[in-house]
Amino acid sequence: MLIKSNVLSASEQRFKQAAFSPTELDRRLGDGPIKMTPPQKERRYRQLLAETDDPTCAQIGLERIINGNDLDSINYLLKGTLASHSICRIQLKDAGSNLVGYASGFLIGPGVLLTNHHVFGKPTDATNSIADFDYELDLNGMERSPARFGFEPGKLFYTNDRLDYSIVAVAPTSLEGNRNLSDWAWLPLSGVPGKADPGEYLTIIQHPGGQTKQVCVRENKLLKYVGDFLWYMTDTTAGSSGSPAFNRFWQVVALHHSGIPKKDSQGRTLTKDGIVWDTSMDETLIDWIANEGVRVSSIVADLKMAIGSHPLVKPVLDGQAPPAASPEKATVSIPRNGDGDGIWVEQSGDSASLVVPLRIPMPLFQKQLQSITAAVVKTAPKGNGPALVPGVGTLSGLPMEAVHIDQSTLGSRPGYLPNYLGTGKLSVPLPKIPASLRSKIATLIAKPAQSELKYFNYSVVMNKERKLAFFSCVNIDGGQQQDVGKREGDSWKRDPRIDDSFQIGDEFYRKQSTLEADRTANPFDRGHLVRRLDATWGGTVAEAKEHGDDSFHFTNCSPQFFSFNQGKQLWAGLEDFTRDVLLKDEEKGIVMNGPVFDGPDADDANLPDPSGSPHKDPTFGGVSIPKYFWKILITKGDSGLKAAAFLMSQRNLIMDIDRIKEADILEKFSEEDVRVFQVSMADLTKLTKLDFGNLADADSHEATSVGPRLIESFDDIRI
């Protein structure tokens, strides 16, 4: 089809903002081992474990990803064949039913198809168009007869031009009346981000230029994530608009939609033959430098907010798996030829065989379908943490290490460095506490004029009345991060440099049970402000571990509700996101954290509270529990500092906790959720009453004009 100029322009603008060279990045990523941070390894391991339910298989899969190993089980091809059934060619027809072009699309739920906005920009674009399923070559190289279905935009049609996607209902019966759409499975969409990492190869199944179905296997190297989009090197042509891009486990990672064309010195788009392309030519002729896809996690997040309650969309968002294929349908659509030399599937009892004509035993075909569809529905393994492979202490294969803190050298800790990113306008001092709150500052016993508690790579200033930190600020060096393994338990210590009565210790937290099923004694966890991983960097592994262990001081701790629901995962994911931003290019950065004391009782969407009147935090076990926590990521850009501020609300979880019986706490709050917002520096200043100095000028302004912006998926984060 003819790609619209505005789609190309938008891709080119994002490409310029991303400021990278595809060929150079491709070279840097190479074809060898993929560099992953420990959080990235754990995230991918959890995804693999959710897919396989087998710790050994998950560990092997992770190692193959990291090591760039292309070996896979033979069922990789079978699973890909199954996935391909959901993909169709779209015949684009105008109001007079005249053919005007081709595109691709794929089923994402019962009777729901996904393609690009530049394919179907309005309902009438779909009215006369046709979806051709099974338009492909058989084993003998002969075209199969496609099953042709119409669209029903009156039943469902939704489009988003910024994300360049549309969904539309497909008629339940073929135009010939002899096939049912229910014969075709769909590809479940997962809203969990990070289903592939830069350096991995994607596979795209497509109908380029309206041709029969084709596959580009692992020739599409993922280069870079840029907001709601991702970039990859690929051989796909323009007819692939609307095609799914898969990771090596056949999860849909992106919707292919556009790219960056090669241009001459005058800025004119060139074809593969080196001549100037114009809009009268098909886009398959363009010489593409790199291609851009829309992240599936962004599409899922948008659908959830826009039309999540629609009866046809709800199964998509719920990740409903397609029904298992019946034995009659489990033929991989590869017919035998006249001499009986083709490939077919035979079933016997509880197993099936792929006959080629050699017989290769394999699990029941029905189970194969369930394995690839159910995998993307799950987002996490059962239990509270990743199962470990026998003989392997952690995801990285390193032994677990106990936390150890040498408090005899506390006086020599360097603490947070204001000039870490540079001097002058690049200097980031600790936040200033206003005069009205200075009486609440905890000072050092030996040095009453000082309040800054310095640790390795971070510093804390305490509120002696609340026994919690005003703030905790850390320097992060992405180039000196070390993999020190996972810690063995928690070993928290009070800081002897300030009065014990100014700190909340185990007298509060130890009341909680170690069993999640019995958390009514105390539902609050010890929540790090500065994370251990943020401080875990240094010249050697031993040095980095010492620095990370130093984060286990109660001065760097705050009570957070234990519930690991989606909101809590988002907050943890935000912490991983901010750290990964720095690790990716081995950059330096700063993260500031802290609680909001006596934050507003009003609905979170109204933050900050305009009344300015105090709202007391609820108490539990004699401790006032903050309703909100804040975080700022500070990096150095081309034009100076960049700051992005976020807020986590556990308000809905704890507002009435001081008035509820202990035995009823879990039942009352198990369905409540943590909420995460991106906020402006101005709003954060109002909430905390802290002076963040020059960070107001460094604000990313992603939440300035619209007010606090709810974060419902990792892809809502803007840095």
Beta strands, then each sheet from edge to edge (+ up, - down):
strand 1: 87-93
strand 2: 99-109
strand 3: 112-115
strand 4: 130-133
strand 5: 147-150
strand 6: 157-160
strand 7: 165-169
strand 8: 201-206
strand 9: 214-226
strand 10: 229-233
strand 11: 244-246
strand 12: 252-261
strand 13: 288-295
strand 14: 344-348
strand 15: 351-355
strand 16: 359-363
strand 17: 453-454
strand 18: 458-463
strand 19: 468-477
strand 20: 524-528
strand 21: 557-561
strand 22: 588-596
strand 23: 619-620
strand 24: 623-624
strand 25: 628-637
strand 26: 640-649
strand 27: 675-679
strand 28: 709-711
sheet 1: 5+ 4- 1+ 2- 3+ 7- 6+
sheet 2: 8+ 9- 10+ 13- 12+ 11- 8+
sheet 3: 14+ 15- 16+
sheet 4: 17+ 18- 19+ 22- 25+ 26- 27+ 28-
sheet 5: 20+ 21-
sheet 6: 23+ 24-
end
